[in-house]
Amino acid sequence: MAWYLRKSVRVGPVRFNLSKSGIGTSVGVKGFRVGIRPNGKSYLHTGRYGLYHRQELDDGKQRNETIPTREDTELHSSHPDAIQYDTATSQELTPAARKELISTLNKSYKGFRLDYLCGILCAILSISVLSQNNAVGIISLILGFLATVAVGMWESKRRTITIAYEFEDDKGEVFRNLLSAFNTLASNKRVWALIDSRSIHDAHESKLNAGASNLISRSDVQVGEGKPPWVNTNIDVPVMKARQQTLYMMPDGIFVYDAKGAGFVEYEDVSIDDNTTRFIEERPPSDAKIVDYTWKHPNKKGGPDRRFKDNYEIPICSYGELKISSKLGMFFYLMTSQDDSPSKFRRQFENIVK
């Protein structure tokens, strides 16, 4: 955050801010404005008499924690030789039997938000009036807020879909197995989704990466419970957020949400594979099993390379690997800090589709 000089052109309540990168817009009153840069990022702008202070606002993008480059590393740009672990979009995951349901969900999830439009218009109108008359402006702000809340309540009622579940015979036991499977994942201190991987063939690059034979790009996975957007159910279900998709484990199948909308995967179409792997982790989670150590810069015999001053031992962990895939193209390659979690998950999940 810094102080700087600004040039602008004002047209009514909207101010056009000029810069080398293009034209941005902002609205507000003297000394306090909210605007949008030419690149689409928003900011808060305060100050007067040519001296201003600008604070960047949240751009809404989720940032993954960067892990030091090793056999386990998170990479931010894919290598040309990397193997990609991609999954199908939500729109590719809709079986014919579920198209009507998914179409209804998409109308609720992707439809235009009238309450957002009402809020923006009321804010612009109120700020414009406030600059001319404080009393009338405050009244318009209050009325605009109440109108936005009212439209929001109407939107919620219009969009919300109610799905009620009644468990008969052994269906309750099946859902309990589903909960147990995802509780197994949630018990891990860390769960990651693999993005891509590539082999290291160069001895120098391997030396710089603790003797690793592969570099892996990964991102954090969140496991919890909740309900799908705009869906009212009588139960909370397991939720997994991974690779910019959110999976809701409903009793009768998986709702998949991403930026394109909603999709559905039948449990009968899901395949589970599990394994364990040795993984070089500079700062392993507390529940990880450490099976060996390596040097940050090893020599050919595996000992420390004396040419590097900053050389120390790094743990090698035994991690679990879990592959979740479906016939229509859903694919998640997960890694768990507890090496036995994937096998437990597979056994519990298999009880769902029996």
Rosetta blueprint (number, residue, H / E / L):
1 M L
2 A L
3 W E
4 Y E
5 L L
6 R L
7 K L
8 S E
9 V E
10 R E
11 V E
12 G L
13 P L
14 V E
15 R E
16 F E
17 N E
18 L E
19 S E
20 K L
21 S L
22 G E
23 I E
24 G E
25 T E
26 S E
27 V E
28 G E
29 V E
30 K L
31 G L
32 F E
33 R E
34 V E
35 G E
36 I E
37 R L
38 P L
39 N L
40 G L
41 K L
42 S E
43 Y E
44 L E
45 H E
46 T E
47 G E
48 R E
49 Y L
50 G L
51 L E
52 Y E
53 H E
54 R E
55 Q E
56 E E
57 L L
58 D L
59 D L
60 G L
61 K L
62 Q L
63 R L
64 N L
65 E L
66 T L
67 I L
68 P L
69 T L
70 R L
71 E L
72 D L
73 T L
74 E L
75 L L
76 H L
77 S L
78 S L
79 H L
80 P L
81 D L
82 A L
83 I E
84 Q E
85 Y L
86 D L
87 T L
88 A L
89 T L
90 S H
91 Q H
92 E H
93 L L
94 T L
95 P L
96 A H
97 A H
98 R H
99 K H
100 E H
101 L H
102 I H
103 S H
104 T H
105 L H
106 N H
107 K H
108 S H
109 Y H
110 K H
111 G L
112 F L
113 R L
114 L H
115 D H
116 Y H
117 L H
118 C H
119 G H
120 I H
121 L H
122 C H
123 A H
124 I H
125 L H
126 S H
127 I H
128 S H
129 V H
130 L H
131 S L
132 Q L
133 N L
134 N H
135 A H
136 V H
137 G H
138 I H
139 I H
140 S H
141 L H
142 I H
143 L H
144 G H
145 F H
146 L H
147 A H
148 T H
149 V H
150 A H
151 V H
152 G H
153 M H
154 W H
155 E H
156 S H
157 K H
158 R H
159 R H
160 T L
161 I E
162 T E
163 I E
164 A L
165 Y L
166 E L
167 F L
168 E L
169 D L
170 D L
171 K H
172 G H
173 E H
174 V H
175 F H
176 R H
177 N H
178 L H
179 L H
180 S H
181 A H
182 F H
183 N H
184 T H
185 L H
186 A H
187 S L
188 N L
189 K L
190 R L
191 V E
192 W E
193 A E
194 L E
195 I E
196 D E
197 S E
198 R E
199 S E
200 I L
201 H L
202 D L
203 A H
204 H H
205 E H
206 S H
207 K H
208 L H
209 N L
210 A L
211 G L
212 A L
213 S L
214 N E
215 L E
216 I E
217 S E
218 R E
219 S E
220 D E
221 V L
222 Q E
223 V E
224 G E
225 E E
226 G E
227 K L
228 P L
229 P L
230 W L
231 V E
232 N E
233 T E
234 N L
235 I L
236 D L
237 V E
238 P E
239 V E
240 M E
241 K E
242 A E
243 R L
244 Q L
245 Q E
246 T E
247 L E
248 Y E
249 M E
250 M E
251 P L
252 D L
253 G E
254 I E
255 F E
256 V E
257 Y E
258 D E
259 A L
260 K L
261 G E
262 A E
263 G E
264 F E
265 V E
266 E L
267 Y H
268 E H
269 D H
270 V E
271 S E
272 I E
273 D E
274 D E
275 N E
276 T E
277 T E
278 R E
279 F E
280 I E
281 E L
282 E L
283 R L
284 P L
285 P L
286 S L
287 D L
288 A L
289 K E
290 I E
291 V E
292 D E
293 Y E
294 T E
295 W E
296 K L
297 H L
298 P E
299 N L
300 K L
301 K L
302 G L
303 G L
304 P E
305 D L
306 R L
307 R L
308 F L
309 K L
310 D L
311 N L
312 Y L
313 E E
314 I E
315 P E
316 I E
317 C E
318 S E
319 Y E
320 G E
321 E E
322 L E
323 K E
324 I E
325 S E
326 S E
327 K L
328 L L
329 G L
330 M L
331 F E
332 F E
333 Y E
334 L E
335 M E
336 T E
337 S L
338 Q L
339 D L
340 D L
341 S H
342 P H
343 S H
344 K H
345 F H
346 R H
347 R H
348 Q H
349 F H
350 E H
351 N L
352 I L
353 V L
354 K L
